[in-house]
Amino acid sequence: MSNTAHITVAAALILDDRQNILLVRKAGSPFFMQPGGKIDAGETPEEALIRELHEELQMEVTQDELVAMGCFHDIAANEAQHQLTAHLFGIQRKSFTPIPAAEIEEARWLSQEASREVKLAPLTEHQILPLAWPSR
């Protein structure tokens, strides 16, 4: 039996009209990742994501905007000895200025080229960016 703990989250792949991706960095972490967070008891992944986007970025999203992209697995970026399952949803928006709140220290739109210059969470680097930018 494994001693590795497991975390399940809802996460967003938010693309703007120029195919830039919105990533966030939590306070005290070097890693940029998709916005989103843990799913509370009784919540669906969609409900959790809508709540987290509002809490973290002051972003209003409806369930109709969420495009289910599947579940993805990797190691957790900020919690040692944890595996991560992310229910990923795509959101297409024109570029806007996110307002970091809660535990988010920084939010930024990244182009494919600029994404090589920041430290990315494992799930973001290994699975989500190749999904968004297959030629990366």
C-alpha positions in Angstrom: 0.0 0.0 0.0 1.3 3.5 -0.9 1.8 6.2 1.7 1.1 8.9 -0.9 -1.9 11.0 -0.1 -4.4 12.2 -2.8 -5.8 15.6 -3.6 -8.8 16.2 -6.0 -9.3 19.6 -7.4 -11.2 21.5 -10.1 -9.1 23.5 -12.4 -9.5 25.9 -15.4 -7.7 26.1 -18.6 -8.6 29.8 -19.4 -7.6 30.9 -22.9 -7.9 34.5 -24.2 -8.6 35.5 -27.8 -4.8 35.3 -28.6 -4.4 31.8 -27.1 -2.6 33.1 -24.0 -3.3 31.1 -20.8 -4.2 32.5 -17.4 -2.0 31.0 -14.7 -1.8 31.8 -11.0 0.9 31.5 -8.3 0.0 30.9 -4.7 1.7 32.9 -1.9 4.9 31.2 -0.9 5.0 29.0 -3.9 7.4 29.3 -6.9 5.0 27.4 -9.2 2.5 28.8 -11.7 -0.6 26.6 -12.3 -4.2 26.7 -13.4 -6.6 28.6 -11.2 -9.0 26.4 -9.2 -8.8 24.4 -6.0 -10.0 21.7 -3.8 -13.6 20.4 -4.1 -15.6 20.8 -0.8 -17.8 18.1 0.5 -21.1 18.2 -1.3 -19.8 20.2 -4.3 -19.6 19.1 -7.9 -16.3 19.9 -9.7 -18.2 22.6 -11.6 -19.5 24.3 -8.5 -16.0 24.1 -6.9 -14.4 25.8 -9.9 -17.0 28.6 -10.1 -16.5 29.2 -6.3 -12.7 29.1 -6.5 -12.5 31.4 -9.6 -14.6 34.0 -7.7 -12.6 33.6 -4.5 -9.1 33.7 -6.2 -9.6 36.0 -9.1 -12.9 37.9 -8.6 -13.9 36.2 -11.8 -17.6 35.5 -12.4 -18.2 32.3 -14.4 -21.4 30.3 -15.2 -21.7 26.6 -15.7 -22.6 27.2 -19.3 -19.1 28.6 -19.9 -17.3 25.5 -18.6 -16.2 22.9 -21.2 -15.3 19.6 -19.5 -11.9 18.4 -20.7 -11.5 15.3 -18.5 -9.5 14.2 -15.4 -5.8 14.5 -15.3 -3.3 13.1 -12.8 0.2 14.1 -11.7 2.2 14.9 -8.5 1.0 17.9 -6.5 3.2 21.0 -6.8 2.9 22.4 -3.3 2.2 19.4 -1.1 4.9 16.8 -0.8 4.0 13.2 -1.1 0.6 14.0 -2.7 -0.8 12.8 -5.9 -3.2 15.2 -7.7 -6.4 14.5 -9.7 -7.7 17.6 -11.6 -11.1 17.8 -13.1 -10.2 20.2 -15.9 -12.6 22.7 -17.6 -11.9 25.0 -20.5 -13.0 28.6 -20.5 -12.6 30.9 -23.5 -12.5 34.6 -22.6 -11.3 37.9 -24.1 -8.2 39.0 -22.2 -9.1 40.7 -18.9 -7.2 41.8 -15.8 -7.5 39.2 -13.1 -7.6 40.4 -9.5 -5.6 38.1 -7.3 -7.3 37.4 -3.9 -7.3 34.8 -1.2 -4.1 32.7 -1.3 -3.2 33.9 -4.9 -0.2 36.2 -4.9 0.1 36.6 -8.7 -2.0 35.9 -11.8 -0.7 36.5 -15.3 -1.6 35.8 -18.9 1.2 33.8 -20.5 2.0 33.3 -24.2 3.4 30.0 -25.4 6.9 31.6 -25.6 6.7 33.2 -22.1 5.6 30.0 -20.5 9.2 28.7 -20.9 10.4 31.5 -18.5 8.4 30.6 -15.5 8.4 27.7 -13.1 5.4 25.5 -13.8 3.5 23.0 -11.6 4.0 19.4 -12.9 0.4 19.0 -14.0 0.5 22.3 -15.9 3.8 21.6 -17.5 3.4 17.9 -18.4 -0.3 17.7 -19.3 -2.3 20.9 -19.6 0.0 23.1 -21.7 0.6 20.3 -24.2 -3.2 20.0 -24.4 -3.6 23.8 -25.0 -0.5 24.2 -27.2 0.2 20.9 -29.0 3.2 22.4 -30.8 4.9 23.4 -27.6 
